Amino acid sequence: MNGKFIKTIFISILVLFFNLDCSMPEKERKNFKVQVDRFADLEILRYQVPGFEDLSLRQKKFVYYLSEAALSGRDIIYDQNYKYNLLIRKTIYNIVKNYNRANNKNEESYDPVQWKQFMNYAKRVWFSNGIHHHYSTIKIIPEFERSYFKELIYNSNGTFPLNAGESLDEFSQRIIPIIFDPKIDPKRVNLDPNDDIISSSANNYYDGLTKNEVDEFYSSMKDPKDLTPIWYGLNSRLVKKDGKIYEKPWKSDGLYGEAIKKIIYWLNKAKDVAENQKQAKEIDILIDYYETGDLRTWDKYNIAWVTNSQIDIDYINGFIEVYGDSKGIKASYEALVEIKDFEATARMKTLSENAQWFEDNAPIMEKHKRKKVQGITYNVVNVAMLGGDVSPSSPIGINLPNSNWIRSNYGSKSVSLGNITAAYDNARSGGFLNEFVLTNEERIRSKTYGSFAGKMHTAMHEVLGHASGKIEKGVGTPKETLKSYASTMEEARADLFGLYYIMDPKLVDIGLIESNEVGKAEYDGYIRNGLMLQLRRLQPGENIEQAHMRNRAFVSHWVFEKGLSKNVIEKKIVDDKTYFIINDYKELRELFGLLLKEVQRIKSQGDYQAAKDLVEGYGVKVDKSLHQEVLDRSEALNIAPYAGFMNPKYELVKDENGNISDIKISYPANFVAQMLYYDEAYSYLPIINN
């Protein structure tokens, strides 16, 4: 065979490798519209659920019940993000549902421009699960006037969340400053080390406390001899009242109880149609955890969940990630339902089967390597429902559980969200390559291998990166030692592991990639994004706050600086436009390896100062002129910096005796309608939760 034909065959294999819509009928695939809405810096997409129609009725019921459980916790994430979010969401709902524009066309209150601005604000609040931007965590300030908002309240029939005896005028005076004043609770998560990161963060995880008080409260709980420590504070609000500090656990008879009871209700129904007895028992433990709030039970559940791999349908449900807490202690509510993609999973099994080789040959200190990497399962899945902190904005890969000792002793589950990735890819445009890539060689390589390379890096990040390394004996957990930098350092560690190995000949030897061109494409894209493209997600004057963005920034800036003497990465300005060109991929790989070694050392030894120096020195500050250039060049492309998803809708079909005979899936295309429906169907908590 000639080389051109071989390359064509290989590219076809790459397409099939991660083509997660292959089970959908051709006509349905072609006619399915992914993009359904666009506003501010956001885009709303839809995802299909390949394989759902092929499930048995029992499996469809399982998906349905788990999906209802996922949506039942929607109020929780709003309240966790900010104590007034439910108040504001209820107000928005009432206006959208009851403000009659037709009857007000001749009145002052009808203003088509400001009405559009109000609707954009409403959609931004729904997207971010509150009034702070989902990524930057900065407060979203409306474009419409305060007086217009007051008119909307006066001209909307229905029920507003008034206090006892409160008039509409008094209600307006109470809520308007919360929404419009940029000085009131300006950031949901403040990571500035010069501030008190607890009292200056607007999230609802702490009430009346300072950073030092939180540190003292939880450090006093730690038993240094405990080799299986619980995640202290994971599922509670910490409160200071009358000089006393205590926790309010999130459980069925505690805080968020009414929503948690609904979650439990649907989990009980799911348990009855679980795929095997082990899964039923696992759900039983989860229910017990939700009822008691016992964190030992949570660990017991995670062990049961991570060791059960003989299933086709899996789920995530609980208080999971700690990115929303500047201290990395409190976890946000998160839920997801997934169906295994068997063909894609089989193709990626090779990666997890070789995990020990990757660990043994990693460029980290020997004492920081795991002698036995075990229990890693990697699946490509199709999402059936997103809920809580992963909805509408969804990741493309997940690795759990987060407890270090459970991962070390029992392993982890890694999943790539195949249909989510496919939807993102469908919505993407080649505009960024044309604008931000200088050479034709790099452009062709990115178009040929870029998407596949990104997916491969994500897989290695989740499967190998998060499963690698160990903490030295006697060193506390990263949230205790690295504190506010723990999440950023962990994401950087996983990224660097994938970056180092994506250029390794081993991937060619085991048949996962054809050549180093795949690795080069990922290096091109990673550096381009870390040094430039991700800046389009920031407003002028902002620093980088989000953990993943800080990770990519400090990795990219560090290797750029360390490679200056050898011109590894070259900054070029052509026609007043900035480009970054990689001149030496081999040397760049060595730099990634050196940084991986250092980041692993920092985590293994709990070196807080080194973590702070890396993140603050390379990952926070923004070059203002370069930032403005990126914003100007991106604006003309009209591509939203962020995207999120509407969920499918499941409807029960019943026979003449009232029994469920089938469950039908459909794909709504109206984001506002779905959000209003969710407000009506899944609102279980009080407006203010104390």
ABEGO torsion letter per residue (X at the ends): XBAAAAAAAAAAAAAAAABAAAABBAAAAAABBABABBBEABBBBBBBBBGAAABBAAAAAAAAAAAAAAAAAAAAAAAAABAAAAAAAAAAAAAAAABBAAAAAABAABBAAAAAAAAAAAAAAAAAGEABBAAAGBBBBBABBAAAAAAAAAABBEBBBBBBGBBAAAAAAAAAAAAABAABGABABBABAABBAAAABABAABBGBBAAAAAAAAAAABBAABABBBBBGABBBBBBBGGBBBBBBBBAABBGAAAAAAAAAAAAAAAAABABAAAAAAAAAAAAAAAAGBAAAAAAAAAAAAABABBABBBBBEBABAAABAAGABBBBBBBBBBBBAAAAAAAAAAAAAAAAAAAABABBAAABBABBBGBBBBBBBBABBBEAAOABBBABBBOBABAAAAAAAEBBBBBBAAAAAAAAAABBAAAAAAABABAAAAAAAAAAAAAAAAAAAAAAAAAAAABEBBBBGBBBAAAAAEAAAAAAAAAAAAAAAAAAAABAAAAAAGABABAAAAAAAAAAAAAAAAAAAAAABBBGBBBABAAAAAAAAAAAAAAAAAAAAGABBBBBBGGBBBBBBABAAAAAAAAAAAAAAAAAAAAAGBAAAAAAAAAAAAABBBAAAAAAAAAAAAAAGBBABBBBBBBBBBBBBBAAGBBABBBBBBBABAAAAAAAAAAAABABBABBX
